[in-house]
Amino acid sequence: MSPGFVASTQPSAIDQVLAPTPFTPQPLPAATAGGLVGFLNLYCLPVEYLLADPATDGSTILGNLQLAPNTGWYELKVTQNTIKFDETPKAARGVTTYATKVNATRAQNGDEGAAIWALQGRRCLVMLRDMAGRLRLVGSRESFLVFRSGSEGSSPSARAGIDLQFTGELSRPAVYYAGALPLVGGGVLSGSTGAATGTGSVTVKNRKGELMATVQAGQTIIIKSGFRVALQIQ
């Protein structure tokens, strides 16, 4: 080191850019034993109907989504247990994106062509309801999914069906939503329970026709018997 030269102890501008983001470890809650995997329902919304991207705490949306007036989420009626959701993280130039796919299948009845065609190529957001009743929002105003569909069942012994697919490269993973979810055609889902709001009750009877319980709207029936249970809905 030459006389009179003083080494700088301050980080350079490049060092500041490359420095890792401060990390504060968060406690990881215990996993819930026996949780069911899979999705029950699939909803979509044209991206232009969402007026603003919601605030989140990283994993959950805070508050209700702001939709354009007289709009709502459209439920795609699909075959049970065919909804598949995949998001694969990809890192490039220091940025992480998520290659996302939502797939489902439904029977081809012959009368759904116009409704499916109207969605073809549309930029959409997707809402999934899982087996626990929770809602997950996939996509945002800036990074969304594109809808496409195709038919299956070309062989004589195969059932005619329609493959529904939403794909996109998203800037964030799916987040949980606990707010209200207005539906096209009326009705509102609650993200906290996944149940539609409403009134009325259900009576629960045993095989002899004796009343066991009356279940009000919004309550949940849990069957705890270890034996095979047959249900008859009237």
C-alpha positions as CSV (number, residue, x, y, z in Angstrom):
1,M,0.0,0.0,0.0
2,S,1.5,3.4,-1.0
3,P,2.1,6.0,1.6
4,G,-0.9,8.3,2.2
5,F,-3.4,5.7,0.7
6,V,-6.3,4.8,3.0
7,A,-8.4,1.8,2.2
8,S,-12.1,2.4,2.1
9,T,-14.2,0.3,4.5
10,Q,-17.5,1.3,2.9
11,P,-19.2,-1.1,0.5
12,S,-19.3,-0.1,-3.1
13,A,-22.5,0.4,-5.1
14,I,-22.0,-3.0,-6.7
15,D,-21.6,-4.7,-3.3
16,Q,-24.8,-3.0,-2.1
17,V,-26.7,-4.3,-5.1
18,L,-25.4,-7.8,-4.8
19,A,-25.8,-8.0,-1.0
20,P,-28.4,-10.5,0.1
21,T,-31.8,-9.2,1.3
22,P,-31.9,-9.3,5.2
23,F,-33.6,-12.5,6.3
24,T,-35.7,-12.8,9.4
25,P,-36.6,-16.5,10.0
26,Q,-40.4,-17.0,10.6
27,P,-41.7,-19.9,12.7
28,L,-43.1,-22.7,10.5
29,P,-46.4,-24.0,11.9
30,A,-46.9,-27.7,12.4
31,A,-48.5,-29.5,9.4
32,T,-52.1,-30.5,9.8
33,A,-52.3,-34.3,9.9
34,G,-54.8,-36.0,7.5
35,G,-55.3,-33.0,5.3
36,L,-57.0,-33.9,2.0
37,V,-55.2,-33.1,-1.3
38,G,-57.0,-31.8,-4.4
39,F,-59.5,-29.3,-5.6
40,L,-63.3,-29.3,-5.7
41,N,-64.1,-26.2,-7.8
42,L,-62.6,-24.1,-10.6
43,Y,-63.6,-20.5,-11.2
44,C,-62.2,-17.9,-13.7
45,L,-62.4,-14.2,-14.2
46,P,-61.3,-12.1,-17.2
47,V,-58.3,-10.2,-15.9
48,E,-59.8,-6.8,-16.9
49,Y,-62.6,-7.3,-14.4
50,L,-60.2,-7.0,-11.5
51,L,-59.8,-3.3,-10.8
52,A,-56.6,-3.5,-8.6
53,D,-54.2,-6.1,-7.4
54,P,-54.9,-6.9,-3.8
55,A,-52.5,-6.4,-0.9
56,T,-51.1,-9.6,0.6
57,D,-49.1,-10.7,3.6
58,G,-47.1,-13.0,1.3
59,S,-49.4,-16.0,1.4
60,T,-52.9,-14.6,2.0
61,I,-54.9,-11.7,0.5
62,L,-56.0,-9.1,2.9
63,G,-59.6,-7.9,2.4
64,N,-61.9,-8.4,-0.6
65,L,-61.0,-8.3,-4.3
66,Q,-62.2,-5.2,-6.1
67,L,-64.2,-6.2,-9.2
68,A,-65.8,-4.1,-11.9
69,P,-69.5,-3.4,-11.3
70,N,-72.0,-6.2,-12.4
71,T,-69.2,-8.8,-12.8
72,G,-68.4,-12.0,-11.0
73,W,-66.5,-15.2,-11.1
74,Y,-67.6,-17.8,-13.6
75,E,-67.6,-21.4,-12.4
76,L,-66.4,-24.0,-14.9
77,K,-68.4,-27.2,-14.2
78,V,-65.8,-30.0,-14.6
79,T,-65.6,-33.7,-13.8
80,Q,-64.9,-34.5,-10.2
81,N,-61.3,-35.0,-9.3
82,T,-59.9,-33.8,-12.6
83,I,-58.6,-30.4,-11.5
84,K,-54.8,-30.3,-11.6
85,F,-52.7,-27.3,-10.5
86,D,-49.0,-27.0,-11.0
87,E,-46.6,-24.0,-10.4
88,T,-42.9,-24.6,-11.1
89,P,-40.4,-21.9,-10.0
90,K,-37.8,-20.7,-12.5
91,A,-34.9,-18.4,-11.8
92,A,-33.4,-16.3,-14.6
93,R,-31.1,-13.2,-14.1
94,G,-32.0,-13.0,-10.4
95,V,-35.7,-13.0,-11.0
96,T,-38.0,-15.9,-10.0
97,T,-41.1,-16.7,-12.1
98,Y,-43.6,-19.5,-11.9
99,A,-44.6,-21.6,-14.9
100,T,-48.2,-22.3,-14.0
101,K,-50.8,-24.7,-15.3
102,V,-54.4,-25.4,-14.3
103,N,-56.0,-28.3,-16.1
104,A,-59.4,-29.9,-15.8
105,T,-61.7,-32.2,-17.9
106,R,-65.5,-32.2,-18.4
107,A,-67.9,-34.4,-20.4
108,Q,-68.8,-33.1,-23.8
109,N,-72.5,-32.7,-23.9
110,G,-72.7,-30.8,-27.2
111,D,-74.3,-27.7,-25.7
112,E,-71.3,-26.1,-24.2
113,G,-69.5,-25.0,-27.4
114,A,-70.5,-21.3,-27.3
115,A,-69.6,-20.9,-23.7
116,I,-66.2,-22.5,-24.1
117,W,-65.5,-20.7,-27.4
118,A,-66.2,-17.3,-25.7
119,L,-63.3,-18.0,-23.3
120,Q,-60.9,-19.2,-25.9
121,G,-57.6,-17.2,-25.7
122,R,-58.9,-15.0,-23.0
123,R,-56.6,-13.6,-20.3
124,C,-57.9,-14.8,-17.0
125,L,-57.4,-15.1,-13.3
126,V,-58.2,-18.5,-11.7
127,M,-59.7,-19.2,-8.3
128,L,-59.4,-22.8,-6.9
129,R,-61.4,-24.2,-4.0
130,D,-59.5,-27.0,-2.3
131,M,-60.8,-30.0,-0.3
132,A,-60.6,-28.0,2.9
133,G,-62.9,-25.3,1.5
134,R,-60.1,-22.7,1.1
135,L,-59.8,-20.5,-1.9
136,R,-56.5,-19.8,-3.8
137,L,-56.1,-17.0,-6.3
138,V,-53.8,-17.8,-9.3
139,G,-52.6,-14.8,-11.3
140,S,-52.7,-11.1,-11.1
141,R,-53.4,-8.1,-13.3
142,E,-49.8,-7.9,-14.5
143,S,-49.2,-11.7,-14.9
144,F,-52.2,-13.8,-15.8
145,L,-53.2,-17.1,-17.4
146,V,-54.5,-17.7,-20.9
147,F,-57.4,-20.1,-21.5
148,R,-57.4,-22.8,-24.2
149,S,-59.5,-25.9,-24.7
150,G,-59.4,-29.1,-26.8
151,S,-61.5,-32.2,-27.2
152,E,-60.6,-35.8,-26.3
153,G,-62.1,-39.2,-26.9
154,S,-61.3,-39.9,-30.6
155,S,-61.5,-43.7,-30.3
156,P,-64.9,-45.4,-30.4
157,S,-64.6,-46.8,-26.9
158,A,-63.6,-43.5,-25.3
159,R,-65.9,-41.0,-23.7
160,A,-66.2,-37.6,-25.4
161,G,-64.7,-34.9,-23.3
162,I,-63.2,-31.4,-23.3
163,D,-59.8,-30.6,-21.9
164,L,-59.7,-27.1,-20.2
165,Q,-56.3,-25.5,-19.7
166,F,-55.1,-22.2,-18.2
167,T,-51.3,-21.5,-18.6
168,G,-49.0,-18.6,-17.9
169,E,-45.7,-17.4,-16.6
170,L,-46.6,-15.7,-13.3
171,S,-44.6,-13.3,-11.1
172,R,-45.8,-14.8,-7.9
173,P,-47.2,-18.1,-6.5
174,A,-50.9,-18.6,-5.8
175,V,-52.1,-17.0,-2.6
176,Y,-55.0,-17.9,-0.3
177,Y,-58.1,-15.7,-0.3
178,A,-60.5,-15.4,2.6
179,G,-62.8,-12.7,1.3
180,A,-66.1,-12.7,-0.6
181,L,-66.3,-14.3,-4.1
182,P,-69.3,-13.1,-6.1
183,L,-70.4,-15.5,-8.7
184,V,-72.0,-15.0,-12.2
185,G,-75.7,-15.7,-11.9
186,G,-75.9,-14.8,-8.2
187,G,-74.6,-16.1,-5.0
188,V,-71.4,-15.4,-3.0
189,L,-68.8,-17.7,-1.7
190,S,-67.0,-17.0,1.5
191,G,-63.2,-17.7,1.2
192,S,-63.0,-18.3,5.0
193,T,-65.1,-21.5,4.7
194,G,-65.6,-22.0,0.9
195,A,-69.3,-22.3,1.6
196,A,-72.0,-20.3,-0.2
197,T,-73.9,-17.9,1.9
198,G,-77.5,-18.7,2.4
199,T,-80.3,-19.7,4.8
200,G,-82.2,-22.8,5.8
201,S,-81.2,-26.0,7.5
202,V,-80.7,-29.7,7.0
203,T,-82.1,-32.4,9.2
204,V,-79.9,-35.5,9.9
205,K,-81.8,-38.7,10.6
206,N,-80.7,-42.3,11.3
207,R,-81.8,-45.3,9.3
208,K,-85.0,-45.6,11.3
209,G,-86.0,-42.1,10.4
210,E,-85.3,-40.7,13.8
211,L,-84.0,-37.1,14.0
212,M,-80.4,-36.9,15.1
213,A,-79.6,-33.3,14.5
214,T,-80.6,-30.1,12.6
215,V,-77.7,-28.4,10.8
216,Q,-78.0,-24.7,10.1
217,A,-76.6,-23.0,6.9
218,G,-72.9,-22.5,7.3
219,Q,-72.3,-25.4,9.7
220,T,-70.4,-28.5,8.8
221,I,-71.3,-32.2,9.2
222,I,-68.4,-34.4,10.3
223,I,-69.0,-38.2,10.0
224,K,-66.8,-39.9,12.6
225,S,-68.0,-43.5,12.3
226,G,-65.4,-46.0,11.6
227,F,-67.9,-48.2,9.6
228,R,-69.0,-47.7,6.1
229,V,-71.6,-45.0,5.8
230,A,-74.3,-44.9,3.2
231,L,-76.1,-41.5,2.6
232,Q,-79.4,-41.0,1.1
233,I,-80.3,-37.4,0.1
234,Q,-83.9,-36.5,-0.4
